[in-house]
Amino acid sequence: MTLTYEQLRTAVAGDAAGARSVIALEPLGGPDDKIFPPTYGVGERELKYAVEKRVVSDAAGSRTLVDSVVVDSVASQANRLELALLGAIRDGDLAAPVTAVDFATHGLYGIDRISDYEAPHRIFDALLRDSFDGADLFRDGPVGKAITDAVPRNAAALLRHSPHTLVFGGWDSTGPKGGRGSKFERALTSEIVAHGISIGVKTSSRIDPAGVELKAGPIYEATDDIGWTVDQEQAVKEKGQPKLFARGDPKKVGKPSVINHGNVTPSIDALAGGITAHRVTGTTVLSFIQLRRLRFPTDVNGQPVSPERRHETETTARTVLAALGIAATVLAYEEGFDLRSRCVLVPTEAFALELVGRAGAVETVTLDGAAALALVAEAAKRAEQHGMGWRTDEHVLRPSERLVDLIRRSQAQAVAGDGDK
């Protein structure tokens, strides 16, 4: 059965605790192929992966404690789902608000326009805070003031200007109120986990086709276009001595490998060598309980909602947020699961969504990307009829010169090999 607006509205109004999607995945190379989870460099660890014990159900329904690893975290999944929404907006398939900083004319490498769907703190991000809305800094302009004053008990401004922030959560910790800024709990969480895992190893080596040897160095820093030399006379002098070329790893100072020449010694990496798994599962949960905590005593224009209209108005507002979260989930599913190098997953079953009732009753519904986008469009229309419509334009900000200079300096340091280590 295809999910309809009325079904979703009824569920959000109070019939259901939420919606969930549990998808079985396997490596593109087949169920026995190795995949590579994300690595984490936190302290001294035996592994760079987020490995833990989890209780899972087997095919017979028995609950078993198994070794598991996070293949894609909640934060990473949120980014992917938000980008799926942004892609639909950019393609003209979804009419929803975007606030973006335009860096296109500032000559920054690889940076064009960054939106609140891409910024880590969404509409509350410092990139937006440090940009101009016309003649005013963003937080001093009309949109910035509105989102600064938004709170869970009156979330209309965020519904108008950044509804996905209400779906994926946000904390206004970078704004005028600092740590006392409003917090909006996530309504949607998604995670991909591999269960019953075996840790592998990764080998690496490289033979330089030009045969550059270690003893061909040392390599010195030079001021010409190439930037390095083996001739001491052409080298940059530091305290009267030729300066060894340094970039990144301090162990490589002066070696041909610091300029990417020479062989790579064969090695075995047992800290991040990939995994094989009995099962890989993607789980997405959308909490209608959290959506019902969001209150809308005023409409998106700040006008009070009368008591007799309050229930229907709030229900339509929450329903359009639920539709947006479902659309993000479906669109990301259809886009695929190419998570990183050597970690491409494919679903082994069609997408299905379960509406979970308060007493545990489950109703399974289906929809594809086109149907999910149509659901958002209908929900947005219903919300607008009750004064809860969001804007459908892209609100473009101009970055401050200080922000541009900070990014430019950071890019220069990265090119020089002096970035964060």
N, C-alpha and C positions, 0 to 999 in steps of 0.2 A: 504494500500500500504506500502510495506517495504522500509525503507529509504535506498537509494543507495549512493555510494560515489559521483557520479556526482550531485545528488540532493543536497547533503550537500555542496559540493564545490561551486555550483552555488549560494546557499543561503549565504554562508560565503563571497563569492566574492563581494556581494553587493545587491543581490535581497531581502534579509531578514534583519530585525532588530535583530532577534534572534530566539531562540526556547524556548518553555515552556512546562511544564507538570503539570497539575492540577489533583490531585488524591483525590477522596473521600475516607475517612477512617472511621472506626468505631472500638470501643473497641472489643477485642477478645471475651469478655463476652456478646456481643450484644450491640445494639445502646443505651440501657438505662443503661448500666453498668458505674460505676465510674472509672475514670482514675486519675492519679496523675501527674501533670505537674512538671517541675523542680522548686526547691525552691531557693530563693535568700535572703541572709542575709545582705541587704544594709540598714543601719539606722533603725529608728523606723517606722515600716510599719504595717498597719492593716492586710495585707496578705503577705505571702512569695512568692506569685506567680506574674508573670509579666502580670497583668490584665490591659486592656485598652479598650477604645471604638473603634470599627471599623465599617466602612460602608460596608455592604455586600449585595449581591443580594439574594432575596428569590426565591422560585420556580416559582413565577409569573413574575419575572424579576424586581420587585420593589426594590429600594435601601433603606436599613434600617440601622439605627445606633443600634448596639448591643454590649453587653459586650462580650469581647473575652479574651483569654489567650494563651500565647505562650506555646505550648506543647513540641516543640523542636526548639531551636534557630538556627540562621544562622551559628553560630560558631560550634554548636554541630552537625548540619547536615553536615557541611563540613568535620568534623572529620569522620563521618560515611561513607560518600562517598569516602573519601581518603582510609579508611580501606578496603572498597570494592575493590578498585583498587589494594591495596597491597595484599589482599587475592588472587586475580586473578594472580598476579605476582608470589607469593609464590607457587601457585598451578601449575604454568607453562602454564597458559592459556593466559597470556599477557606478551609480551616482551617489557619492559619499564625500564628506569633507576631507581635505588635505591641507596641512600647513607645512610649508617648506621654506628652507633657506637656499637662495640661489647664489652659488659660487661660480657660475659659468664664466663670468667676465674677469675673474681675479687670477687666472693663470696658475691654479693649483692642480698639481698632477692627479688625475684620476677622480677628481671631485667636480661634479656638475651641480646637482640639486639634491639636498638631503631633506627628507620629509619626516614628519612625526611617526610614520610607520616604520622608519628605519633607525631613528635615533633611539638610544638605549632607554631613555626615560620618557619616550613618547612625547606628548604635548608639553611635558614639564622639563624637557631636556635643556641643558645649558647651551647647546648650539642655538636653540631658538631664543633663549633668554638673552644671549649676547648679540642678538641681531635686531635690526630696526624694522618697525612696522610704520612705513611712511617716515615722518620726522621723529617719531618716538621710539624708544626701546620697546621691544615686544611686550614686556610686562606692563608698560605704561600706556599701551594702546588699548582699544576697546576689547579685542579678543583676549589679550593677556590679562587684563583686569577681570574679565568674566571668568576665566579658568582659575585664576588665583582665588577667587571668592567661592568657587564651587566646593561643595562638601557632599558626603554620601547622603545626608538628609535633604539636600537640594542640589541634585546633579544635573539640572537642566542645561547649564552652560556647557558642560562636557558633552552631553548628548548632542548639542548643536554643533560644537566645534571639533570634537575628537571622540566620537562614540566608541572607537576601538580601545581607547584608554579605559573605558568602563568595563569592557569585555576582558581585556588582558591584564588590567591592573596598573596602578601607578601611584607614585608618592611624590608630592610636590616639595621635595627636599632642597631643590636648587633655587626656589623662588623667594619672594620678599619675606615669607614667614620662616624660612630656613627649615630646621627640623620639626617645626610645629605646623608645617604645611599639611594639607589634606592627604589622607591615604585612602586609596580605593583598592579593595581586595580583588584578586583575580577571580573572575567568574569562570574562565576557561583555562584548563591545564591539559597539556598533552606531553607524552613521553614515549620513547621507544626503548625497550629493554630486551636484552638477550638472556635467556635462562638455560641452565644446564651447560655451562661453558667450559671450554678447555683453552688454556692460554697457549699461544704459539710463540714463535721467534721470527725475527725478520733479519735477512741477510742483506748486506750492501757491499758494493765494490765498484771500482771504475778504472779502466785502463785508458790513460791519456793517449789518443791516437798520434799526437805529436811527440810522444816519448819524453816529455819534460820531467827531469829528475829533481829530487829534493836538493841535491848538491849543486844544481844550476844556480841557486840563490847565493847570497841573500837578495831579497827584493827591497829596493829603497823607494821612498816617496819622491815623486817628481812634480814639477809645476806645469808641464806641457799637457796636451789634450789626452794623452794616454794615461798619465798620472802615476806611472811607476817606471823604474829603471833598475838595471843591474850595475850601472856605471856609477861609482862613487862620486865622480866629478860632476855628473848631472843631477845628483841627488840633492834634495832639500837639506840644508844644514841646520842642526839643532845643537847649540853650544859648541859649534865648530866641527861637529861630527855628522856624517851622513845619517839621515833619519830613516830607520826601518819602516817599511810599509805596515800599517796596522789597520785592521777592520774586523770588528766582531770578536771572534774567539782570540783571547790573548795568547793561547798556545800556538797560534799560527803566525805570529808576528815575524815578518821577514821571510816567510816560507812561500814558495810558488803557489801553494794552495790558497793563500790569502787573496790572490788575484785570480783564483779559479783555474789554475793550471796544475798539471801533475796528476798522478794516480791517486785513487782513493783506496786506502788499505782495506782489504776484506775484513768485515766485522759481523758479529752476531748481536742483535738487539733483543734482549729477553725482557725488557721493561715495557716495550710497546710493540710487540711482535704480532698483534692481531689475535683473533679468537675464532673458534668454531663453536656452534651452539646447537642444542637440540631444538630450540624454539626462539623465535623473535616476535615480539608483540608490540604493536603500537596502540596505546590507550589514550583516548581523549575524553575528558569529562567537562560538561557544561553545567554549572550549578544554578538552577533556577532559584534556589534558596538565597544565594548571594544577590541575584538580580532583584529579588523581592525586598532586599534591604535598602536598595536605592530608592530614594523618595523624590517626588517631583511636585512640590507645593506650588511652584510657579511654572508657567510655560517657558519656552525657549527665549521669549522676548521679555521675560521678567514679570509678566502679569500673573497675579494670583489665580489659582485654579479653585473654583467654587467647590464646596464640600460635596455637592450632589454630582459633580463631574469628576471628582478626585479619583475614584476607583478605576473608572474606565480610562481616564487619561494616563494614569500610572501604568495600567496594564498594557496599553498600546506602546508606551515608551519601553517597557521591559521586553515586550515581544519583539520589537525591532532590534534590540540588542541581542536577543537570543538568535534571531534570524541571521544577524551579522556573524556571530560566532559559528553557527552551523555552516554558513557559506564559506567561511575561512577554512573550516575543516574539510569540506568537500572539495574545494578548489585545490588545496594542498595535496589531497589524496590523488586527484586527477593529474596534478603536475608531476607527481612521482617522488621517489625517495632516494635521489642521488645526494647523499648526505656529505660525502667528502671523498677524497681519493681512496679507492679500494673499499668503499662502503656504499654500494648501490643495492638497494633492496626493492623487491617487487611484491605487491599483495598477492596472496594465493586465494583470495575470495573477493566478491563484490562488496562495495561499500554499503553498510547498513547502519542505521541509527536507532538506538533504543531509548524510548521514553520510559523513565523509571519512576513508578508511582511511590507514594509515601509508604505503602505497606509492602513494597518490593515487587509489585506487579510490573511486568515489562511488556511494552507494546513496540514491536519492530516496524519501522518505516524506512522507506528508501527515497533517494533523490540523487540526481546528478548535478553537475555544476550549473547547467542552464536552469534547472528547476530551483536550485538554491538561490541563484541570483534573482529569479522571478519572485521568490518568496520574500527576499529582502526588499525588492521594489514595492510589493504589495504592503508589507509591514510598514515601510517608510511612508507610503501614501496614507495609510490609516493613522499613523502617528501624527502626520502633518495636519490631518483633519481635526485633531484634538489639540493643536497648538504645540506639538512636540516634534516638528520637522527639523531635520538637520540641514545645514547648508550643503550645497553640492558643488561649490567652486573650490579652486585651489588658492589658498591665501599665501602669497609669496612674500617672504621677508628678505631684507638686504643685510648681509653680514657686516658687523662692525669691523673697522680696520684692525682693531686689536685682535679680534678673532682670526682674521685672515693672516695677520702677521704670526700669530701663534702656530697656526697650521703650517705656514710656509717654513718657519724655523724647524718644526718637527720633521717635515719632509726632508729638509736639508740634512738634518742629523741622521735620518734613516739612510740617506744616500751615502753619507760618510761612514756609516757603520757604527754610529754612536747612539743608536736608539735604546729603548728600554731592554734590559737583559734580565 
